[in-house]
Amino acid sequence: MRHKIIATAAMGLALMGGIALAHAAAPKRVRGTVTAITATEISVTTRSGTAESFALNADTHFLGETTGGMSDIKSGSYIGSAAVPMAGGGGKLKAIEVTVFPPSMVGVGEGHYDWDLGKNSSMTNGTVGSLMMSNGNTMAVKYKGGEKMIVVPADVPIVTIAPGAMSDVTSGTKVIVVPAKGDAKTAAAVLFGRNGITPPQ
């Protein structure tokens, strides 16, 4: 159990150093499909059709994502949401995706910052303070230093995330590769979709 806790903590640090620190000039995330994977390298065809390869090492963390739903989001849940400004929304954001973190990952990447999922996109990682379900699904997401109101349309993908293993990733798996800080050709983390899903972040 102690080894599992240490591994989870290390995973959280890797995420904070790569996936979530977009505001600290984090390396560009690479989204695509695995073409090959060995103990030391992962090769990916990106969504634009280019081939990319990244070194894997003992510090590379694998995080599996599973399809979820609004029922997974509760008051007190720690979530991350890529979003864009909502037209006429009075400062509200419209979610592009929502990731629900397990309790062991509370605090990972906390804050609100720019994201690379599309024009004007941002990422907000924080704790859900309240859910308003009467006029659409709206979350009040609180983080250190602020709060954002995020509307979650019915067709927006919601996923849960948990530690995985290299053996979970095979040719054809949809992934997001997060390069290591200071080394764009080594993977700090690999987010992968379970059961054929595409990580929506």
C-alpha positions as CSV (number, residue, x, y, z in Angstrom):
1,M,0.0,0.0,0.0
2,R,2.9,2.4,0.9
3,H,4.4,1.9,-2.6
4,K,1.0,2.7,-4.2
5,I,0.7,5.9,-2.2
6,I,4.2,7.0,-3.2
7,A,3.5,6.2,-6.8
8,T,0.3,8.2,-6.8
9,A,2.1,11.2,-5.3
10,A,4.9,11.0,-7.9
11,M,2.2,10.8,-10.6
12,G,0.6,13.9,-9.2
13,L,3.9,15.7,-9.4
14,A,4.4,14.6,-13.0
15,L,1.0,15.9,-13.9
16,M,1.7,19.2,-12.2
17,G,4.9,19.5,-14.1
18,G,3.5,18.7,-17.5
19,I,-0.2,18.3,-18.0
20,A,-1.6,21.1,-15.9
21,L,1.1,23.8,-15.9
22,A,0.2,25.4,-19.2
23,H,0.7,28.8,-17.6
24,A,4.3,28.0,-16.9
25,A,5.3,27.4,-20.6
26,A,4.6,23.6,-20.4
27,P,5.6,21.6,-23.5
28,K,3.0,21.1,-26.1
29,R,0.8,18.1,-25.6
30,V,0.6,15.6,-28.5
31,R,-2.8,14.1,-29.2
32,G,-3.1,11.0,-31.5
33,T,-3.1,7.2,-31.9
34,V,-0.4,4.8,-30.8
35,T,1.3,3.1,-33.7
36,A,3.9,1.2,-31.6
37,I,5.0,1.0,-28.0
38,T,8.0,-0.7,-26.4
39,A,9.5,-0.5,-22.9
40,T,11.6,2.5,-24.0
41,E,9.6,4.3,-26.7
42,I,6.1,5.2,-27.8
43,S,5.2,6.2,-31.4
44,V,2.1,8.2,-32.2
45,T,0.3,9.4,-35.3
46,T,-1.0,12.8,-34.4
47,R,-4.5,14.0,-35.3
48,S,-3.0,16.0,-38.1
49,G,-1.3,12.9,-39.5
50,T,2.3,13.4,-38.5
51,A,4.4,10.8,-36.8
52,E,5.9,11.5,-33.4
53,S,8.0,9.3,-31.1
54,F,8.8,9.8,-27.4
55,A,11.2,8.1,-25.0
56,L,9.7,6.2,-22.1
57,N,11.4,5.8,-18.8
58,A,10.8,4.9,-15.1
59,D,9.4,8.4,-14.5
60,T,6.8,8.2,-17.3
61,H,3.3,7.9,-15.8
62,F,0.3,6.2,-17.5
63,L,-3.2,7.5,-16.7
64,G,-6.3,5.7,-17.9
65,E,-9.5,7.5,-18.8
66,T,-13.0,6.0,-18.7
67,T,-16.3,7.4,-19.9
68,G,-18.3,9.1,-17.2
69,G,-21.3,11.2,-16.8
70,M,-22.8,14.1,-14.9
71,S,-23.6,11.7,-12.1
72,D,-19.9,11.4,-11.4
73,I,-19.7,15.2,-10.7
74,K,-20.9,16.1,-7.2
75,S,-20.5,19.0,-4.8
76,G,-17.0,18.5,-3.5
77,S,-15.7,16.7,-6.6
78,Y,-12.2,17.7,-7.8
79,I,-12.4,18.2,-11.5
80,G,-10.6,19.7,-14.5
81,S,-12.5,21.3,-17.4
82,A,-11.3,22.6,-20.7
83,A,-13.7,25.4,-21.7
84,V,-14.3,28.4,-23.8
85,P,-16.0,31.7,-23.1
86,M,-19.8,31.3,-23.3
87,A,-21.4,33.7,-25.8
88,G,-23.7,36.1,-23.8
89,G,-22.9,34.1,-20.7
90,G,-21.9,37.0,-18.5
91,G,-18.5,35.7,-17.8
92,K,-19.5,32.0,-17.7
93,L,-17.5,29.3,-19.4
94,K,-18.8,26.6,-21.7
95,A,-17.1,23.2,-21.1
96,I,-15.4,21.4,-23.9
97,E,-14.7,18.4,-21.7
98,V,-14.7,17.6,-18.0
99,T,-12.3,15.3,-16.2
100,V,-13.2,13.9,-12.7
101,F,-10.2,13.2,-10.6
102,P,-10.0,10.5,-7.8
103,P,-9.4,11.7,-4.2
104,S,-5.7,10.9,-4.4
105,M,-5.3,13.5,-7.1
106,V,-7.0,16.4,-5.4
107,G,-4.9,19.6,-6.0
108,V,-3.3,18.5,-9.2
109,G,-2.9,21.5,-11.5
110,E,-5.2,23.6,-9.4
111,G,-6.0,27.0,-11.0
112,H,-7.3,28.6,-14.2
113,Y,-5.0,29.0,-17.2
114,D,-4.7,28.9,-21.0
115,W,-5.1,25.6,-22.7
116,D,-4.3,24.3,-26.2
117,L,-7.6,22.5,-27.2
118,G,-8.8,25.3,-29.4
119,K,-9.1,29.1,-29.9
120,N,-9.6,30.9,-26.6
121,S,-9.7,27.6,-24.6
122,S,-8.7,27.5,-21.0
123,M,-8.4,24.9,-18.3
124,T,-9.9,25.1,-14.8
125,N,-8.9,22.6,-12.1
126,G,-10.7,23.0,-8.8
127,T,-13.4,21.8,-6.5
128,V,-17.0,21.8,-7.4
129,G,-18.8,24.1,-4.8
130,S,-22.3,23.8,-6.2
131,L,-24.2,22.2,-9.0
132,M,-27.2,23.9,-10.6
133,M,-29.2,21.4,-12.7
134,S,-32.5,23.3,-13.4
135,N,-31.3,25.3,-16.4
136,G,-28.6,23.2,-17.8
137,N,-25.7,21.7,-15.9
138,T,-23.7,24.5,-14.3
139,M,-20.8,24.0,-11.9
140,A,-19.3,26.6,-9.6
141,V,-15.6,25.5,-9.6
142,K,-13.4,27.0,-6.9
143,Y,-9.6,27.1,-6.9
144,K,-7.0,29.0,-5.0
145,G,-7.5,32.6,-5.9
146,G,-10.8,32.4,-7.7
147,E,-13.9,30.7,-9.0
148,K,-15.4,30.0,-12.4
149,M,-19.0,29.2,-13.4
150,I,-18.8,26.5,-16.0
151,V,-21.8,25.3,-18.1
152,V,-21.6,21.6,-19.2
153,P,-23.7,21.0,-22.3
154,A,-25.4,17.6,-22.6
155,D,-23.1,16.5,-25.4
156,V,-19.8,17.3,-23.7
157,P,-17.6,14.3,-22.9
158,I,-17.1,13.6,-19.2
159,V,-14.3,11.2,-18.2
160,T,-12.9,9.8,-14.9
161,I,-9.2,9.3,-14.6
162,A,-7.1,6.8,-12.6
163,P,-3.5,5.5,-12.6
164,G,-2.8,2.9,-15.3
165,A,0.1,0.9,-16.6
166,M,2.2,0.7,-19.8
167,S,0.7,-2.7,-20.5
168,D,-2.7,-1.0,-20.9
169,V,-1.5,0.8,-24.0
170,T,-1.3,-0.9,-27.3
171,S,-1.2,-0.1,-31.0
172,G,-4.5,1.8,-31.8
173,T,-4.9,3.3,-28.3
174,K,-5.9,6.9,-28.3
175,V,-3.5,9.0,-26.2
176,I,-2.3,12.4,-25.2
177,V,1.4,12.4,-24.6
178,V,2.8,15.1,-22.3
179,P,6.5,15.8,-23.0
180,A,8.8,16.2,-20.0
181,K,9.7,19.7,-19.0
182,G,12.9,20.6,-20.7
183,D,12.9,17.5,-22.9
184,A,10.3,17.6,-25.6
185,K,11.2,14.0,-26.8
186,T,10.6,12.2,-23.5
187,A,7.1,11.5,-22.2
188,A,6.4,12.7,-18.7
189,A,2.9,11.2,-18.8
190,V,0.7,9.3,-21.2
191,L,-3.1,9.8,-20.9
192,F,-4.9,6.9,-22.6
193,G,-8.5,6.1,-23.4
194,R,-9.8,2.8,-22.0
195,N,-12.3,0.8,-24.1
196,G,-11.4,2.7,-27.3
197,I,-12.4,6.2,-26.1
198,T,-10.4,9.3,-27.1
199,P,-9.1,11.4,-24.2
200,P,-11.0,14.6,-24.6
201,Q,-8.5,17.0,-23.0
